[in-house]
Each structure stands twice: as structure tokens, then as C-alpha cells.
Amino acid sequence: MAELKRYDTKVYKAQNDMVEAMRTDLAAMGVPFFGTKSHLIKLPIESATDGVTSASSSESDTKDASITKAELLSLQKRMLQFLEDMFND
């Protein structure tokens, strides 16, 4: 069991490293949605009392210019699908 857990951890780390390398390469090539600045991504509200204050000030600054992490991931998937369709040999 321990050996299987170590193997799973190793595969998981390798997969995450590969995804990050691909994301970096796509951002360097200027592919839309892969070079998105982190300040444009909405952060989840951590607590109800603290979140109200920080959310209201950050929403007024970037209300129309920010997206959630889930929305960004969806746009990235759509862009990859588009690229596969356009350049599939």
C-alpha cells in the first residue's frame, strides 16, 4: 500500500509539473487565456465578515475586468479545443 501511495504521489507531481510547463509555453506563445494576470482572477471569499469588506472594495476596482478561476479554466479548455480543431493534422 505504501509503495502504491508513493507511486501515485510521484505520478501526480509529474502530471502537475507537465501541466504547468505547458501552461507556461502557451502563455509565452501568446495564446489567449493562458497569460491571464493573477490580479484579474477573482479570489474566493474566505470568511463572511472579512469577505464583505474585501470583496466590495476589490469588486469596485475590477468588477467588469475579472473572472473566476472556474471561468478561466473553461475558457482555456475551449481555446485548446479550438487549437486542436484548427491545427489537427
TAJO-V699856 format. One record per residue. N is the residue number from 1. SS is DSSP state (H for helix, E for strand, - for the rest). Layout:
N_SS ; N_SS
This chain:
1_- ; 2_H ; 3_H ; 4_H ; 5_H ; 6_H ; 7_H ; 8_H ; 9_H ; 10_H ; 11_H ; 12_H ; 13_H ; 14_H ; 15_H ; 16_H ; 17_H ; 18_H ; 19_H ; 20_H ; 21_H ; 22_H ; 23_H ; 24_H ; 25_H ; 26_H ; 27_H ; 28_H ; 29_- ; 30_- ; 31_- ; 32_- ; 33_- ; 34_- ; 35_- ; 36_- ; 37_- ; 38_H ; 39_H ; 40_H ; 41_E ; 42_E ; 43_- ; 44_- ; 45_- ; 46_- ; 47_- ; 48_H ; 49_H ; 50_H ; 51_H ; 52_H ; 53_H ; 54_H ; 55_H ; 56_H ; 57_H ; 58_H ; 59_H ; 60_H ; 61_H ; 62_H ; 63_- ; 64_- ; 65_- ; 66_- ; 67_E ; 68_E ; 69_H ; 70_H ; 71_H ; 72_H ; 73_H ; 74_H ; 75_H ; 76_H ; 77_H ; 78_H ; 79_H ; 80_H ; 81_H ; 82_H ; 83_H ; 84_H ; 85_H ; 86_H ; 87_H ; 88_- ; 89_-
